[in-house]
Amino acid sequence: MTDPVPGPPAGSARLDPAHPFAAFGLPGPPGGEEFWGAPGPVFVPGHDGGWTTLFRWRGGPAAVEFESWSSPVPMVRWCDTDCWYAEVRMPARLRVTYRIRAGEDWYADPLNPVGAGGERSIAATPDAPPQPHWPAVGADDVLPLPPTRIRWASGRLGGRRTVRVHPVAGGGPVVLLLDGDDWLYLHPAVTAFDAAAAAGELPPVTLVFLPAGDRLAEYACRPELWEAVREELLPRVADCGVPGDPDRLVVAGQSLGGLSAVYAALEFPDLVSRVACQSGSFWWTPEASGLADPLGGPVGGAVAARLRERPAPAGLRIAFDLGEHETRMRPHCEEVEGLVRRAGATVRVSRSAAEHDRAGWRQALLRDVAWVLA
C-alpha cells in the first residue's frame, strides 16, 4: 500500500482524431489484430523533454488510473472500432503503477507484460533506469511465498497477522519489511532479493514480511509497534527455525512505513540502528491527518521537531530515498535528512525515477539494504 500525496494532476489526455496512432508506429489499421498484437504502453519523445505515452483498451469505455502520480485519464473511442485510447504526457524518468478502470471493475493492462498483482501494471518511460533482479510479473502469475510463517497474535497491537520469513543465501541479519504483504503479493521481493544476493550485490539476510494492521495508527510516531516487535515478534522469529540474526536488525519502510522506521531508530536505538527509508512521510504531525492539506504543516513534521530538541543517537546508519517527482515531499524529507546527518549519523541520500509509488522504490530497497549492512 501507498499513502496518497495531495497535488495537482500530472497527466492529461491529448487527442488527435485525424490520425491518433501514426506517431507511435503501431502496425496495421487501428482496431485490427496486428494493432492489438503490439505491446503497450507505447512511448514517443515529447516536446518538453518528457514522453507522450499511448494507452489502449479493447472493449468499452475506460480510464487509466495511476497510483499517485496523476488523476485518472479518460479514454476515448477511435471511430466505430472497439479501440479506446488515451495519450498521456509523462515527464522524463518516471516509473509508475497504473490500472484500467472499465465500469466498476479494475484490470491490469492486458497489453503490458509488466504487472504488480492481479489488477495493476507498471509503466516505465524509456529513460527510467533499469530495475535488475525484479522480474516481469503478469496479471495471472502467482508470486512465491516463503513456506515459513508465524501466526502472530500481538498482545500490544491486537488482532492477528501472518508474518512470513525467508532466508536469502542461507540467512543472516534480519531485514524487517514493513507493509510486508505488498512485497509478497504485488512486488516479488523474495525473487529480487535472492537474485541480488546471487549476483553478489547483497549479503545473506533473513527477510521478515510484516503486514500492516491499521497503518496510520501503527506507523505514526508511537512506541507500541516497536515494543511489540522487540518483545513479541523477534523472539518468535528467532525460534521459527529459519537461520537469522535478529540482533542485527534492518528496518525497511516506505511512506508512513519510512516514517515509522526512522522513528524507531531515534527512539529505540538498541533495537534499530540500520534503516532503509523510501519517501518517508515526514510531513506527519499528530494534527496532520485532520488537515485539508496534510503536507502544508511544519517542515519535517514531528520527526524534525524531535531532532531539533534531541540529536539522533550515535551509531545510526540510514539510507534515504525519494522520488524525483515528489516535489511537495522534498522539503520535508530534506529537512529530516539534514538534521540526521548533522547529528552525526551515517547517511546516504538518493532520488529515484518515481513519484510516490512502490514500483519506483523497489530498486532503492535492494540497494539501500545492502548499503546499510556494508
N, C-alpha and C positions, 0 to 999 in steps of 0.2 A: 504494500500500500504506500501511497504517497499523499502528502498533505497539499491541498490547494493553496496556491500563492496568488493573491489578487494582482491583477494587472490588465492592461488593455489587450484586446485581441491582437495576435501577431500574424495570423493568416487570413486570407480573404480569397473569395472566388474571382477569377478573371476569365470571362467568357469571350470566345471569338467564334460566333456562329457561322462565319463564312468558311472557315477551314480550321477547326479547332485542334486537329491531331497532326497536321503536316509537320510542324516543327519538331515533333517528338520521334519521327522516324518509324512509326508503327506500320507493320505490313498489312496489306490487304485493305479492303473497304471497311469503314467503321461498322462494327457490329458483326463482321464476318468471323469465321473460325480462325483464320490467320491472325486477325486483330486480337482475338481473345487468347491466342496461344502465346503472345508476348508477355513476359513477366512485368510486374509493376511494383511500386510506382515508377514512373519514368521521369528523369531529370534533364533539363536543359539549362545552360547558363542564363541567368537573369541580367538585366541591365545595371543592377545596383551592386554587382559582385556576389549576389546570392544565387538562388536557383528557382526556376519555375518548375513545379512538380505536378505531374498529371496522375490523378487517382481515377480509377474506373470501377464501375459496378454493373453487373449484368442482372437485370431484373426490374424492380420498380423504384419509386422514389427513395432516396437515401441521402445521408450526410456523412462526412468524415469528422470523427470526434477524436481530439488529441488529448493526451494525458494531462498536460498542464500548459503547454506552450501557446495554444490558440483556442479561441471559442470555436464551436462547430462550424464547418463549412458545408453548406448545402450543395448537392449535386444537381445538375440539370440534364435533361434528356436530349440526346442527339437525334433530331428529326423523328422518324417514326420507328426507330430501332429500339432494342431492349438495352441500349447502352446509356448509362448515366455517368457523368464525369464531373470533375472539378479540377481547376488549375489553381494551385496554391503557391504563393510566393514564400519561399523559405530563405532564411539567412544562410550565410556560409557556415560550415562546421556545425551541423546540428544532427543529433540522433534523437528520435522521438518515438514514443509509443502512441499508437492510434488504433481505432476500430471503426467499422462501418455500422452505422445505425440505419436499419430499414424497418419502418413502422415502430413497433415496441421492442424489437429484438436487436441485439448487437452481434456482430460477426467479425472474425479475423478476415483480413483481405485475402480472398481466395487466389489472387494473382501474385501474392507476396510469399515467398518460401520462408521468410524470417519472422517468427512469431514469438509471443510471450504469453503462454497459457492459451486456452481454447478460444478466447474471444478477442485477442489483441495481436497486432502486428507491429513490427519495428521498421521505421524508415530512417535511412541514414543518407545524408547528402554525399555526393561523390568525394568531397574533400574532407569528410569526417575521418579521423584516424581509425585504423582497423582495431578490432577487438579480438585479438588472438585468444584461443582457448574457449571462447564462448560459441558453441555450435549453433547452427541454424536449427530452429525448432519449429516444426509445423503445427498447425492447429490440432491435429489428431495425435501428435506424439505424446507419449507418457514419459515424464521425466523420472529418472531413477531416484528411489527413496532409500535412505540408509536403513538397513534392517534393524539396527539398534534403536530402540525408542524407550523413552522414560515417560510414564504416566505420572504427571506432577499435579498433585492437589495441594496448592500452596495455602498454608495457614495464614500467611501475611497478606497475600493478594486475593485470596478467594478464588473459587472456580477451579476447573480442571483444564489442563492443556497437555498436548503430546509434544515432547521435545525429542527431536531426532539427533543422533550422534554419529559422526562419520570420521574415521581416521584417514588422513591424507598421507600417503607414502609411509604408512606404518604408525602415524600418530606422533604428536608432540605437544607443544604449547596449545592450550585451549583457546580457540577463536570463537567467541560468542557472537553470533549473528542475530541482531535484533530484527524484528519483522521477519522471523525465520521462515514462515510459510511462503512469503513472496520469493525467497531464494530457493525454496523447494519446488513450488508449483508453477511459478511464472518464469523464472530465470534459472538455468541449470547450474547452480553453484557447485554441486558435487562434481559434475563433469569438468567444469572450468578449473576448480582448484586441483583436481587430480592431474589435468593436463599441464597446468602451470608448474606443478611440482615435478612432473616427469621431464619437463623442459629445463629444469634446473633454475627456474625463476622464483621458486617459493620453497622454503624449508618444510620439512614434515610438520603438520599441525593436526589438531583434532577439532573438527567443526562441530559446534553445538548450535542447532537451529531453534531459537527461542521464539515461538509465536507470540504475537501481541494479544493482550486482552482488550481493555479499554485504553487505547493508545494515549489519549490526552491525559488521562488520569495516571497511567503508569510511566509515561515518558516525560512528563513535566518534572520540574526540579523538586522532586520529593524523594525521601530516602527509602520508602517501602520496597520498591522493586529491588534495590541493590542490597538491602538487608535480606530479602528473600533469596536472591542469587547466592549470597555469601553463606547463609545459614541453612538453606534448604536445597537449592539446585546443585551447586558444585559438589557437595558430598554425594549426591546421587550420581553425578557424572563420574566421580572417582570410583564408585562402586559398580558401574554398569558393565565392566568387563572390557571396555574399549581402551587401548593404550592412550594415555593423555596426561598432561601436566597442568592441573588447574592452578598451580602456584605461579605459572607464567601465563597470565590471562590477557588476551587481547579482546577488546570490545569494538565491534564494527557496527555503525549505525548511520542511517540516512534520515534527513529531515528531523522530525521530532526524535527519532532514534539517535541521530547525531547529537542533538541537544542533550539527551539523557546520558550518552556515553561520556561526553565532556564533563557533565555534572558529576558523574560517578568518579572520574579521575580527580576532580577537585575535592570532593567530599569523602571519598573512600580510597585514598591513595594506597593504602595497604592491600586493597583488593584489585584496583585498576590503575595501572601506570602506563599502558600502551593502548592507544585509541586510533582507529581509522574512522574519520568523520567526513561524510559527504553531505554537503548542503545542510548543515546544522541549522535548526530553527532558532537562531539566536535573537530573533525578534521577540521571543516569548517572554512575557511577564505574567504574574498571576491575573492581571486585569485584561490581558490582550485578547483572550478569546471572546470577551464581551464587546469588543470594539468593532465598529463598521469596517475599519481598516486596521487589521492586526499588525501590519508591518509599519504602521505610522507612529509607533511609540518610541521610547528611548532607544538610541542606537546601541546595539549589543544586548539589549534586554536584561534579564535577571542575571545571566552569567557574567556579562561585562560589569554590572554593578557589584557583584560578589568579588570579581577580580580587582576592582579598584579599591575595595576595602581590605582584602586579604590576597596576597600573591598566591600564585599556584604552588602546590607542594613541590619539593625537589624531586628530580628524577623522572619527570613525566616525558613521554615521547609520543607526540600527537601529529598525525598527518591530516591536514585539512584539504578538502577538495570542494569546488563549487562549479556549477555550470556557467559557462561563458555568457549565456543569455539570461541569467538570473540577475537582472540589473537591480531590482529592488532588494534582493537578499544581500547583495555585495557589501553595502556599508555595515550591516550587522555582523556579517562574517569577518570582514576585515578588522573591525574593532576587537572582536574576541581573539582573532589570530595574533594581532599585535600585542594585546595585553598578555596572552600566554607566553609569547616569545620574550617579551621584556621581563617577565617573571623568572626567566632562566630555563624554561623547558626547551627540549629539543623539538623543533617544529619544522614540518615540511608543508608548503603551500602550493597547490596546483589548481588549474582550471580545466575542466573537461568540456568537450564539444557537446553541450547539452543544455537543457533547461532543467526544471525541477522534475526529474524523470529517472526512474531506476535503470532504464535502458542506457542512459548516459553515465550512470555511476558505476556500472559493473566492472569496467576495466580498472578504474581507480581503486576498487575494492581489492582486487588481486595485488596490484602494485603496492598499495599502502599497507596492507597486512604484511607483505614481505619486508617493506621498509621499517616498520615499527619493530620487527623482530631481528633486524640486521644487527 
